[in-house]
Amino acid sequence: MAVKALDLFRAFAEEKLPSEGGYIVSSFFQETSAYSKYEVVAYNHVKAIYPTEEGLLFQADGNKLFVLAEPSNYTNKHVEPYTRDTAYQIPHRFSEVETVVARNQTRVMVSREPVMTYTSFTILRPTGINFALIFYYTGDVLESIETFFQKTLTGEAAVPKADAAKAGKLIVKGLGRFTIWQDQP
């Protein structure tokens, strides 16, 4: 069976990053709560990839989708996501995200529209329990990402399985809006 996903930095070190593009999923977990942020970047048209102190700099076009899982006990849930402290922030207003409210009152917010990055972007080197994975652009990549999010939202963000499944479908729906693959067969 072909590899569907790898640790991004391992793939870079082993020269297994696809220049034709892929999906990168990065996590940003809080140590003291189930508050979780994810960034999904699809990239294409790679000119170069450079290691930096912070992570990997991609000279490529990209689309980004942000996912935020906010536990019921988060005290600043009334604050717009784009104005929160950096560790809790995604670049969207409430009106710019689709939301799943789980049975346990965890809110999962997903970008309504992808954010386009032109010419370059940086993927931060994970610290602590965070990760950065590359999902290879295969025929079933969206199903793999959906399954991955169902599992990680349940495991890391304490989202009940049925609600994590709804959120996974919402994330894949958002990935379907990416324009980065429009010139692919």
C-alpha positions as CSV (number, residue, x, y, z in Angstrom):
1,M,0.0,0.0,0.0
2,A,1.3,3.5,-0.9
3,V,2.1,5.9,1.9
4,K,-0.8,8.5,2.2
5,A,0.7,10.8,4.8
6,L,4.1,11.4,6.5
7,D,5.5,13.8,9.1
8,L,6.3,16.9,7.0
9,F,9.8,17.5,8.3
10,R,10.7,13.8,8.0
11,A,9.4,13.9,4.4
12,F,11.5,17.0,3.7
13,A,14.7,15.4,5.2
14,E,14.1,12.2,3.2
15,E,13.4,14.2,0.0
16,K,9.9,12.8,-0.2
17,L,8.0,16.1,-0.4
18,P,6.0,16.1,-3.7
19,S,6.9,19.2,-5.8
20,E,3.5,18.7,-7.6
21,G,1.8,19.6,-4.4
22,G,0.0,18.1,-1.5
23,Y,-2.0,18.9,1.7
24,I,-0.2,20.0,4.8
25,V,-2.1,19.7,8.1
26,S,-0.5,21.5,11.1
27,S,-1.8,21.4,14.7
28,F,-1.5,24.0,17.5
29,F,-2.8,22.4,20.7
30,Q,-3.1,24.1,24.1
31,E,-1.2,22.3,26.9
32,T,-3.9,23.0,29.5
33,S,-7.1,22.5,27.6
34,A,-8.7,20.8,24.6
35,Y,-8.6,24.1,22.7
36,S,-7.2,23.1,19.3
37,K,-6.3,24.9,16.1
38,Y,-5.4,23.4,12.8
39,E,-4.2,24.8,9.5
40,V,-4.6,22.9,6.3
41,V,-2.5,24.2,3.4
42,A,-2.7,22.8,-0.2
43,Y,0.2,23.8,-2.3
44,N,1.1,23.6,-6.0
45,H,3.6,25.0,-8.5
46,V,6.6,24.6,-6.1
47,K,9.6,26.7,-7.1
48,A,11.7,25.9,-4.0
49,I,11.4,24.7,-0.3
50,Y,13.9,26.1,2.2
51,P,14.5,25.2,5.9
52,T,14.4,28.2,8.2
53,E,14.8,28.6,12.0
54,E,11.0,28.7,12.3
55,G,10.2,25.8,9.9
56,L,9.9,25.3,6.1
57,L,9.5,28.1,3.7
58,F,7.6,27.1,0.6
59,Q,8.0,29.2,-2.5
60,A,4.7,28.0,-4.0
61,D,1.1,29.0,-4.3
62,G,-1.2,27.8,-1.6
63,N,-4.7,27.7,-0.2
64,K,-5.3,27.7,3.5
65,L,-8.2,26.5,5.6
66,F,-8.4,27.0,9.3
67,V,-10.1,24.8,11.9
68,L,-10.7,25.7,15.5
69,A,-12.0,23.4,18.2
70,E,-13.2,25.4,21.2
71,P,-14.1,23.5,24.4
72,S,-17.3,24.5,26.3
73,N,-15.3,26.0,29.2
74,Y,-13.3,28.4,27.0
75,T,-13.9,31.8,28.7
76,N,-13.5,34.1,25.7
77,K,-15.9,32.4,23.3
78,H,-17.7,35.7,22.7
79,V,-14.5,37.2,21.2
80,E,-14.1,37.1,17.4
81,P,-11.5,34.5,16.5
82,Y,-9.3,37.0,14.6
83,T,-9.0,39.3,17.7
84,R,-8.1,36.6,20.2
85,D,-4.6,36.2,21.7
86,T,-2.3,34.6,19.2
87,A,-2.4,31.1,20.7
88,Y,-6.2,31.1,20.3
89,Q,-6.5,33.0,17.0
90,I,-7.5,32.2,13.5
91,P,-7.8,35.0,10.8
92,H,-11.7,34.9,10.6
93,R,-14.7,36.6,12.1
94,F,-17.6,34.4,13.3
95,S,-19.5,35.3,10.0
96,E,-16.5,33.8,8.0
97,V,-16.7,30.3,9.6
98,E,-19.1,27.4,9.5
99,T,-19.7,26.0,13.0
100,V,-20.6,22.6,14.4
101,V,-21.8,22.7,18.0
102,A,-21.1,19.3,19.5
103,R,-23.3,17.4,22.0
104,N,-20.8,18.4,24.7
105,Q,-21.0,22.1,23.6
106,T,-17.5,22.1,22.0
107,R,-17.6,24.4,19.0
108,V,-15.7,23.4,15.8
109,M,-15.2,26.3,13.4
110,V,-14.1,25.9,9.8
111,S,-13.2,28.6,7.3
112,R,-16.1,29.2,4.9
113,E,-13.6,30.2,2.1
114,P,-10.0,29.3,1.6
115,V,-7.3,31.9,2.2
116,M,-5.0,32.3,-0.9
117,T,-1.3,32.6,-0.3
118,Y,0.7,33.9,-3.2
119,T,4.4,33.1,-3.9
120,S,5.3,31.8,-0.5
121,F,4.3,30.6,3.0
122,T,6.0,29.1,6.0
123,I,5.0,25.9,7.9
124,L,6.1,26.2,11.5
125,R,8.2,23.5,13.0
126,P,5.9,21.7,15.6
127,T,6.8,21.9,19.2
128,G,5.5,19.7,22.1
129,I,2.5,17.5,21.1
130,N,1.9,19.5,17.9
131,F,2.5,18.0,14.4
132,A,2.8,18.9,10.8
133,L,1.8,16.1,8.3
134,I,2.0,16.0,4.5
135,F,-0.9,14.2,2.8
136,Y,0.0,13.2,-0.7
137,Y,-2.3,14.3,-3.5
138,T,-3.8,10.9,-4.3
139,G,-7.3,9.9,-5.6
140,D,-8.6,9.3,-2.0
141,V,-6.7,12.2,-0.2
142,L,-9.9,13.9,0.9
143,E,-11.3,10.8,2.4
144,S,-8.0,10.3,4.3
145,I,-8.1,13.9,5.6
146,E,-11.7,13.5,6.6
147,T,-10.9,10.3,8.6
148,F,-7.8,11.9,10.1
149,F,-9.9,14.9,11.4
150,Q,-12.6,12.7,12.7
151,K,-10.0,10.8,14.8
152,T,-7.9,13.8,15.9
153,L,-10.9,16.0,16.8
154,T,-12.2,13.2,19.0
155,G,-8.8,12.3,20.5
156,E,-7.3,15.7,21.0
157,A,-10.2,18.1,21.2
158,A,-12.7,15.9,23.0
159,V,-15.3,16.2,20.3
160,P,-17.9,13.3,20.4
161,K,-17.5,10.9,17.4
162,A,-20.7,11.8,15.7
163,D,-20.0,15.5,15.9
164,A,-16.4,15.0,14.8
165,A,-17.8,13.1,11.7
166,K,-19.9,16.2,10.9
167,A,-16.9,18.5,11.3
168,G,-14.8,16.2,9.1
169,K,-17.4,16.5,6.3
170,L,-17.4,20.3,6.8
171,I,-13.6,20.4,6.5
172,V,-13.6,18.4,3.3
173,K,-16.4,20.6,1.9
174,G,-14.1,23.6,2.6
175,L,-11.1,21.8,0.9
176,G,-13.4,21.4,-2.1
177,R,-13.4,25.1,-2.5
178,F,-9.6,25.3,-2.9
179,T,-8.6,26.7,-6.3
180,I,-5.0,25.4,-6.2
181,W,-5.9,22.2,-8.1
182,Q,-8.1,23.8,-10.8
183,D,-5.4,23.2,-13.5
184,Q,-5.0,19.5,-12.6
185,P,-6.5,16.8,-14.7
